[in-house]
Amino acid sequence: MNVSALIVAIVVIVVVVAVVAWLYTRQRRQQELRQQFGPEYDRAVDSYGGRDRAEQALSARAERVSALNIHPLTSAESSRFADNWREVQTRFVDDPERAIRDADSLCGDVMQARGYPMGDFDQRADDISVDHPLVVEHYRAAHAIASHAEHGDASTEDLRQAMVHYRTLFEDLIDTREPARVEHS
């Protein structure tokens, strides 16, 4: 075998190894993001129009939230918020639209108490999706119904559904366990 053939063979081997390593890293990253974000991963792929852009956005979310001081509630805070939630639910019978506004506000208060910044809705939902990927869709659905209610376009059944969505988010947020996070290397 001549020297140029040997060099070509070595270059081909190096390129193949590099491609295999790149594919492995990419697949591993995808699996980690799927595990961390659950159904939010597929939503992001649809929303961003492709896996690469979605994965970049999800990674950026995770990095942003990891820099925040997100913490569990104390048992006293959790208890106080639970009492407030019971009041909001009771209010639903007499004034469902107000109860929905109060439920949204209470969820925001819990987020803020846990250390989430209170930016616009999309930013809050993105932030919540990092540690609460299984309930962020409930937050989005509740918020959409609440927006319709502000314009008088929500039925009592819609408002009841919003209340169910807010309760699902609320219960997940007041849980005092540490959120599970995927470590990024």
Backbone bond lengths (Angstrom), bond angles and torsions (degrees), N, CA, C in turn:
res aa  C-N    CA-C-N  psi(-1)  N-CA   C-N-CA  omega(-1)  CA-C   N-CA-C  phi
1 M - - - 1.454 - - 1.524 107.99 -
2 N 1.318 115.89 131.86 1.462 118.48 -179.39 1.534 110.55 -83.18
3 V 1.281 115.39 168.50 1.460 122.70 -174.62 1.525 111.39 -64.21
4 S 1.333 118.55 -42.32 1.464 119.33 -178.66 1.518 111.48 -66.01
5 A 1.314 119.06 -35.43 1.462 121.22 176.61 1.524 110.21 -66.62
6 L 1.323 116.65 -37.95 1.459 121.34 178.18 1.530 110.69 -65.28
7 I 1.312 116.32 -42.01 1.473 120.65 178.70 1.527 109.97 -64.29
8 V 1.313 117.73 -43.95 1.468 121.74 178.38 1.524 109.68 -61.29
9 A 1.309 117.84 -43.35 1.467 121.71 179.79 1.535 110.18 -62.39
10 I 1.320 116.71 -42.60 1.466 120.45 179.73 1.529 110.29 -65.17
11 V 1.331 117.34 -43.21 1.467 121.30 178.89 1.521 109.84 -61.90
12 V 1.328 117.20 -43.87 1.466 120.93 179.57 1.528 110.06 -61.53
13 I 1.322 117.45 -43.94 1.468 121.58 179.43 1.520 110.35 -62.81
14 V 1.323 117.43 -44.16 1.467 120.91 179.40 1.527 110.52 -62.29
15 V 1.314 117.34 -43.26 1.465 121.11 179.47 1.530 110.34 -63.91
16 V 1.329 117.33 -44.25 1.460 120.96 179.68 1.533 110.02 -62.14
17 V 1.328 117.11 -45.18 1.466 120.65 178.83 1.534 110.14 -61.70
18 A 1.322 117.67 -42.06 1.467 121.24 179.93 1.531 110.92 -63.83
19 V 1.329 116.90 -42.97 1.469 120.80 179.30 1.525 110.51 -64.66
20 V 1.320 117.57 -44.02 1.471 121.64 179.08 1.534 109.70 -62.48
21 A 1.314 117.48 -43.58 1.467 121.17 178.94 1.528 110.59 -63.11
22 W 1.323 116.70 -42.15 1.467 120.99 178.81 1.520 110.49 -63.34
23 L 1.336 117.37 -45.78 1.469 121.16 179.07 1.526 111.17 -62.42
24 Y 1.325 117.03 -41.47 1.465 120.97 179.12 1.530 110.55 -63.16
25 T 1.318 116.89 -45.61 1.465 121.47 179.92 1.520 110.51 -62.43
26 R 1.306 116.24 -42.83 1.468 120.99 179.67 1.524 110.84 -63.30
27 Q 1.330 116.88 -44.48 1.463 120.61 -179.79 1.534 110.56 -66.19
28 R 1.310 116.48 -39.72 1.467 120.63 178.43 1.529 110.43 -63.40
29 R 1.324 116.28 -43.25 1.468 120.95 178.12 1.525 110.14 -61.18
30 Q 1.334 116.86 -43.68 1.455 120.93 178.87 1.529 110.70 -61.08
31 Q 1.321 117.54 -44.91 1.462 121.00 179.64 1.525 111.22 -62.52
32 E 1.323 117.11 -42.13 1.467 120.60 179.23 1.525 110.85 -63.16
33 L 1.329 116.94 -44.33 1.459 120.29 179.86 1.528 111.47 -66.95
34 R 1.331 116.97 -40.53 1.472 120.52 176.38 1.523 110.45 -60.67
35 Q 1.319 116.36 -41.97 1.464 120.54 -179.57 1.527 110.40 -66.89
36 Q 1.302 117.19 -44.32 1.458 120.62 -178.19 1.525 112.22 -69.14
37 F 1.326 117.10 -43.97 1.464 120.72 -171.35 1.520 114.70 -98.15
38 G 1.319 118.29 -11.17 1.463 120.17 177.84 1.517 112.11 53.24
39 P 1.340 117.45 -130.66 1.466 120.74 -177.91 1.531 113.40 -64.10
40 E 1.305 117.28 -20.23 1.465 120.78 178.02 1.532 110.75 -65.09
41 Y 1.326 117.14 -27.76 1.468 120.89 178.10 1.529 109.73 -60.96
42 D 1.335 116.11 -50.98 1.475 119.67 -178.97 1.525 111.58 -64.58
43 R 1.326 116.72 -37.45 1.455 120.16 177.47 1.525 110.26 -62.32
44 A 1.324 116.41 -41.49 1.469 120.70 179.75 1.522 110.89 -65.59
45 V 1.334 116.97 -40.82 1.470 119.97 178.06 1.524 109.45 -59.41
46 D 1.328 117.07 -45.51 1.470 120.57 178.23 1.523 111.22 -64.39
47 S 1.319 115.81 -43.99 1.457 121.13 -175.95 1.532 112.04 -66.85
48 Y 1.328 116.97 -41.69 1.460 120.72 -177.06 1.525 112.74 -89.64
49 G 1.316 117.20 -5.78 1.456 120.70 175.79 1.517 114.86 77.78
50 G 1.296 117.83 19.27 1.457 119.58 177.77 1.510 111.80 167.49
51 R 1.311 114.72 157.54 1.460 121.12 -175.86 1.532 112.46 -66.94
52 D 1.314 118.00 -44.59 1.464 120.10 -176.53 1.529 112.16 -60.68
53 R 1.330 116.15 -48.35 1.474 119.66 -179.83 1.522 111.04 -65.84
54 A 1.336 116.47 -39.17 1.467 120.31 178.98 1.523 110.50 -64.06
55 E 1.321 116.92 -44.21 1.459 120.49 -179.01 1.527 111.21 -64.93
56 Q 1.323 116.73 -37.64 1.468 119.49 176.31 1.531 110.16 -63.15
57 A 1.326 116.36 -43.80 1.469 120.50 -179.44 1.527 111.35 -66.35
58 L 1.329 117.14 -43.20 1.464 120.26 179.53 1.527 110.94 -65.11
59 S 1.313 116.98 -41.10 1.466 120.44 177.05 1.524 110.66 -62.60
60 A 1.330 116.38 -40.81 1.469 120.17 178.45 1.528 110.33 -64.20
61 R 1.341 117.25 -40.03 1.462 120.75 176.68 1.522 110.52 -59.25
62 A 1.323 115.05 -50.27 1.467 120.11 -177.46 1.526 110.56 -60.53
63 E 1.329 116.37 -40.59 1.462 120.67 179.49 1.528 110.53 -66.08
64 R 1.328 116.19 -42.64 1.468 121.18 179.02 1.526 110.51 -60.98
65 V 1.322 116.56 -48.29 1.469 120.59 -176.69 1.522 111.12 -69.08
66 S 1.330 117.27 -33.63 1.472 118.82 179.15 1.527 111.67 -65.25
67 A 1.326 116.84 -22.80 1.461 120.74 178.68 1.533 112.22 -83.39
68 L 1.334 116.55 -11.05 1.458 120.80 179.94 1.530 109.79 -84.86
69 N 1.292 115.74 163.25 1.461 120.19 177.44 1.536 109.09 -97.19
70 I 1.333 116.52 68.66 1.465 121.64 178.55 1.524 107.63 -81.62
71 H 1.303 115.82 131.69 1.463 119.71 -177.03 1.526 109.74 -144.90
72 P 1.327 116.24 157.28 1.466 119.05 177.07 1.528 110.26 -70.76
73 L 1.307 115.30 159.66 1.457 120.25 175.13 1.520 109.40 -75.77
74 T 1.306 115.54 153.22 1.463 118.67 170.63 1.527 107.30 -72.36
75 S 1.298 117.14 164.13 1.469 119.07 179.59 1.526 110.26 -64.24
76 A 1.323 118.20 -33.30 1.466 121.11 178.06 1.532 110.28 -66.53
77 E 1.332 117.29 -43.72 1.469 120.33 178.11 1.522 110.53 -63.11
78 S 1.313 115.45 -45.37 1.460 120.40 -179.69 1.525 110.74 -59.23
79 S 1.310 116.74 -43.35 1.465 121.78 179.58 1.531 111.01 -65.20
80 R 1.327 116.31 -43.58 1.473 120.53 179.29 1.522 110.96 -62.61
81 F 1.328 116.30 -43.83 1.462 119.17 178.73 1.530 111.07 -65.92
82 A 1.315 117.39 -37.38 1.470 120.37 178.09 1.526 110.60 -63.17
83 D 1.328 117.37 -39.86 1.471 121.03 175.93 1.527 110.07 -62.15
84 N 1.321 116.00 -44.27 1.473 120.12 178.58 1.524 110.92 -61.37
85 W 1.331 116.75 -38.71 1.462 120.29 179.99 1.528 110.62 -63.57
86 R 1.317 116.78 -41.84 1.471 119.83 178.97 1.529 110.49 -60.46
87 E 1.318 117.46 -38.44 1.465 121.00 177.05 1.528 110.93 -64.36
88 V 1.316 116.26 -42.69 1.470 120.46 179.02 1.532 109.98 -61.83
89 Q 1.318 116.67 -45.30 1.468 119.96 -179.89 1.522 111.24 -62.43
90 T 1.308 117.13 -39.72 1.464 121.10 179.15 1.524 110.42 -63.72
91 R 1.301 116.41 -38.22 1.462 122.46 -179.46 1.533 112.02 -65.02
92 F 1.324 116.96 -23.27 1.472 120.96 -175.82 1.527 111.91 -57.98
93 V 1.320 117.68 -37.68 1.469 121.36 -176.32 1.521 110.86 -59.67
94 D 1.321 117.74 -45.04 1.459 121.38 -175.91 1.528 114.10 -88.28
95 D 1.312 116.75 -29.68 1.469 119.80 -175.31 1.534 109.78 -148.60
96 P 1.344 117.02 78.40 1.468 119.73 -174.95 1.525 114.38 -60.06
97 E 1.337 117.90 -37.85 1.467 119.26 -179.12 1.530 111.29 -65.00
98 R 1.318 116.40 -42.24 1.468 119.40 177.61 1.522 110.14 -65.67
99 A 1.325 116.99 -40.26 1.466 120.26 179.94 1.527 110.44 -61.05
100 I 1.322 117.67 -38.10 1.466 121.01 178.72 1.526 109.83 -66.27
101 R 1.318 117.06 -43.84 1.475 119.87 176.81 1.531 110.43 -60.83
102 D 1.330 115.40 -42.84 1.473 119.77 179.83 1.527 111.19 -66.92
103 A 1.329 117.49 -37.85 1.475 120.70 178.45 1.523 109.90 -64.00
104 D 1.329 116.65 -42.78 1.464 120.46 177.91 1.526 110.26 -62.58
105 S 1.316 116.32 -44.59 1.459 120.87 -179.94 1.525 111.28 -64.44
106 L 1.335 117.01 -41.02 1.458 120.61 -179.94 1.532 111.03 -65.79
107 C 1.322 116.86 -41.07 1.473 119.19 176.37 1.527 110.08 -61.74
108 G 1.327 116.72 -39.68 1.461 120.45 176.01 1.521 111.86 -62.75
109 D 1.337 116.42 -40.45 1.466 119.96 178.04 1.529 111.22 -62.66
110 V 1.332 116.11 -40.79 1.465 120.00 179.18 1.532 109.44 -65.30
111 M 1.333 116.80 -44.63 1.467 120.02 178.33 1.523 110.37 -57.51
112 Q 1.316 115.70 -46.23 1.457 120.00 -178.46 1.526 110.45 -64.30
113 A 1.322 118.03 -41.21 1.465 121.28 178.91 1.528 111.30 -63.75
114 R 1.319 116.50 -29.11 1.467 120.29 178.85 1.524 112.24 -82.28
115 G 1.335 117.05 -12.20 1.462 120.19 176.72 1.518 115.14 109.62
116 Y 1.333 117.19 4.37 1.470 119.23 177.36 1.520 109.19 -76.99
117 P 1.335 118.05 135.58 1.462 119.63 176.64 1.527 109.87 -70.30
118 M 1.303 115.86 150.57 1.453 120.46 -175.82 1.521 110.72 -104.05
119 G 1.325 116.52 65.37 1.459 121.65 175.89 1.518 110.02 -79.36
120 D 1.311 116.18 -154.86 1.456 119.32 178.15 1.533 110.05 -69.11
121 F 1.319 115.98 168.34 1.462 120.24 -174.34 1.523 112.40 -57.54
122 D 1.326 117.58 -46.14 1.464 120.13 -177.53 1.525 111.41 -60.35
123 Q 1.315 116.80 -39.74 1.467 120.18 178.50 1.524 110.62 -66.77
124 R 1.335 116.84 -41.65 1.470 120.11 178.15 1.532 110.43 -61.81
125 A 1.337 116.25 -44.30 1.464 119.64 -179.97 1.529 110.44 -63.72
126 D 1.320 116.98 -42.16 1.469 120.02 177.41 1.525 110.83 -60.97
127 D 1.324 116.50 -44.05 1.464 120.04 179.82 1.525 111.30 -63.16
128 I 1.307 116.08 -44.83 1.473 120.83 -179.60 1.526 110.28 -63.48
129 S 1.326 117.11 -33.71 1.470 120.32 -176.40 1.521 113.14 -62.24
130 V 1.320 117.54 -22.49 1.464 120.88 -178.44 1.529 110.68 -68.29
131 D 1.322 116.88 -47.50 1.462 121.01 -176.97 1.525 113.85 -101.00
132 H 1.313 116.85 -15.29 1.470 121.43 -176.73 1.533 110.45 -132.73
133 P 1.330 117.20 56.31 1.466 119.67 -173.34 1.531 114.28 -67.50
134 L 1.308 117.35 -22.02 1.459 119.38 -177.87 1.525 112.73 -83.05
135 V 1.332 117.75 -13.98 1.466 119.61 -178.61 1.529 113.54 -117.21
136 V 1.312 117.83 -4.70 1.464 118.86 -177.75 1.526 111.10 -63.01
137 E 1.316 118.30 -31.42 1.471 120.37 177.26 1.518 110.61 -65.33
138 H 1.332 117.20 -33.14 1.467 120.08 175.67 1.527 109.69 -63.53
139 Y 1.325 115.70 -40.54 1.465 120.45 178.63 1.527 110.27 -62.37
140 R 1.302 116.36 -45.60 1.469 119.68 179.91 1.530 111.39 -63.06
141 A 1.335 116.30 -43.37 1.470 120.48 -179.42 1.530 110.63 -64.57
142 A 1.321 116.68 -44.31 1.465 120.34 179.66 1.523 110.45 -62.65
143 H 1.318 116.22 -43.06 1.460 120.53 -179.29 1.536 110.80 -63.52
144 A 1.315 116.95 -40.70 1.473 120.83 178.82 1.524 110.48 -62.19
145 I 1.319 116.43 -44.41 1.468 119.65 179.03 1.526 110.24 -65.36
146 A 1.323 117.11 -41.86 1.468 120.72 178.74 1.526 110.62 -60.53
147 S 1.327 117.03 -38.17 1.467 120.54 177.50 1.530 110.91 -64.85
148 H 1.330 115.91 -41.50 1.477 119.59 176.52 1.532 110.33 -63.44
149 A 1.325 116.54 -39.13 1.463 120.86 -179.17 1.525 110.98 -63.16
150 E 1.333 116.88 -37.23 1.467 120.10 178.77 1.526 111.75 -60.45
151 H 1.324 116.03 -27.62 1.467 121.00 -179.96 1.522 111.67 -99.12
152 G 1.328 116.67 8.84 1.461 120.56 179.08 1.514 113.78 74.92
153 D 1.333 117.49 18.73 1.466 121.50 -175.93 1.519 113.24 -106.66
154 A 1.327 118.30 28.34 1.457 120.18 -178.97 1.526 109.35 -128.32
155 S 1.314 115.37 131.76 1.461 120.24 177.44 1.530 109.34 -80.23
156 T 1.319 115.78 170.06 1.461 119.93 176.29 1.522 110.22 -60.60
157 E 1.325 117.38 -37.36 1.469 120.35 177.86 1.530 110.66 -65.15
158 D 1.328 116.73 -39.72 1.461 119.88 175.71 1.527 110.56 -59.85
159 L 1.329 115.64 -44.42 1.458 120.54 -179.67 1.531 110.90 -65.03
160 R 1.325 116.76 -36.76 1.463 119.87 176.49 1.524 109.87 -63.39
161 Q 1.321 116.17 -41.91 1.475 120.22 177.80 1.520 110.78 -62.75
162 A 1.323 116.99 -40.84 1.468 120.27 177.95 1.522 109.96 -60.92
163 M 1.320 115.79 -41.03 1.467 119.88 179.63 1.527 110.28 -62.55
164 V 1.314 117.41 -40.69 1.471 121.37 177.53 1.529 110.11 -62.79
165 H 1.328 116.05 -43.59 1.471 120.25 178.55 1.535 111.21 -62.78
166 Y 1.330 116.30 -46.53 1.461 118.95 178.61 1.531 111.24 -61.72
167 R 1.333 116.62 -39.56 1.469 119.06 -179.98 1.527 110.84 -62.70
168 T 1.321 117.17 -40.94 1.464 120.51 178.80 1.526 110.79 -60.66
169 L 1.329 116.52 -46.08 1.461 120.83 176.97 1.521 110.40 -63.17
170 F 1.316 116.04 -48.32 1.461 121.40 -177.25 1.523 111.26 -56.85
171 E 1.319 117.01 -48.05 1.464 120.49 -178.56 1.525 111.58 -62.13
172 D 1.312 116.99 -36.85 1.456 119.91 178.16 1.538 110.94 -69.89
173 L 1.319 116.48 -38.22 1.465 120.54 -178.65 1.526 113.03 -69.76
174 I 1.329 118.28 -35.19 1.467 118.08 -176.72 1.519 112.58 -84.05
175 D 1.315 117.38 -7.74 1.460 120.26 174.49 1.521 107.35 -58.85
176 T 1.305 116.31 130.83 1.465 119.25 -173.43 1.520 113.86 -91.37
177 R 1.338 118.04 6.20 1.467 118.66 175.81 1.513 109.61 -70.76
178 E 1.326 115.50 153.09 1.463 120.44 175.04 1.522 108.38 -67.25
179 P 1.320 119.14 138.33 1.457 120.84 177.27 1.540 110.19 -66.77
180 A 1.314 114.86 143.77 1.453 119.74 176.57 1.529 108.21 -78.78
181 R 1.305 115.71 132.19 1.477 119.95 179.71 1.505 109.20 -130.87
182 V 1.294 115.49 145.34 1.450 121.49 173.71 1.517 106.44 -86.67
183 E 1.316 115.88 130.06 1.461 120.09 177.79 1.521 108.96 -74.72
184 H 1.305 116.87 134.67 1.467 121.84 179.18 1.503 109.29 -104.13
185 S 1.322 115.11 131.23 1.467 118.05 178.76 1.494 112.05 -104.55
